[in-house]
Amino acid sequence: MMATKKEKAENAFYIKDLREHSRELFGVKPEVFDGALFHVHKMSITKSEAKKLISQFLQKEVK
């Protein structure tokens, strides 16, 4: 018998709400959150998407 793996869809949250709680959720200041999501033009995003963007932003080399 083969088990199927179902992925649960992750909830999306308004970016402004994630920004308000950026310290608790991601351990970064709201200013860092703003920089990481500067080019995101959606109204809402999942926590994992935001975390990935923040991580990429923090790892960018400063020129």
C-alpha positions as CSV (number, residue, x, y, z in Angstrom):
1,M,0.0,0.0,0.0
2,M,1.4,3.3,-1.0
3,A,1.0,6.4,1.2
4,T,0.5,9.7,-0.5
5,K,2.1,12.7,1.0
6,K,-0.2,15.7,1.2
7,E,1.4,19.1,1.7
8,K,-0.6,21.5,3.8
9,A,-0.9,24.9,2.2
10,E,0.9,27.5,4.3
11,N,-1.2,30.5,5.4
12,A,-0.3,33.8,3.8
13,F,-0.2,36.9,6.0
14,Y,-0.4,40.6,5.2
15,I,3.1,42.0,4.8
16,K,2.3,44.9,7.2
17,D,1.3,42.4,9.9
18,L,4.5,40.5,9.5
19,R,6.5,43.7,9.6
20,E,4.8,44.7,12.9
21,H,6.0,41.4,14.4
22,S,9.3,41.1,12.5
23,R,11.4,41.0,15.7
24,E,9.4,38.1,17.3
25,L,8.9,36.1,14.0
26,F,12.3,36.6,12.3
27,G,14.6,38.2,14.8
28,V,15.2,41.3,12.7
29,K,14.3,45.0,13.0
30,P,11.4,46.3,10.8
31,E,14.0,48.2,8.8
32,V,15.7,45.0,7.8
33,F,12.3,43.4,6.9
34,D,11.6,46.4,4.7
35,G,14.9,46.1,2.9
36,A,14.4,42.4,2.3
37,L,10.9,42.7,1.0
38,F,11.4,46.0,-1.0
39,H,10.8,44.4,-4.4
40,V,7.8,42.3,-3.3
41,H,4.6,43.8,-4.7
42,K,2.1,41.4,-3.2
43,M,-0.2,42.3,-0.4
44,S,0.4,39.0,1.5
45,I,3.2,36.4,1.8
46,T,3.9,33.3,3.7
47,K,6.2,33.2,6.7
48,S,8.6,30.8,5.0
49,E,8.8,33.1,1.9
50,A,9.5,36.1,4.1
51,K,12.1,34.1,6.0
52,K,13.8,33.1,2.8
53,L,13.9,36.6,1.4
54,I,15.3,38.0,4.7
55,S,18.0,35.3,4.8
56,Q,19.0,36.2,1.2
57,F,19.0,39.9,2.0
58,L,21.3,39.4,5.0
59,Q,23.7,37.3,3.0
60,K,24.1,39.8,0.2
61,E,27.6,41.3,-0.2
62,V,27.8,45.0,0.4
63,K,29.7,46.7,-2.4
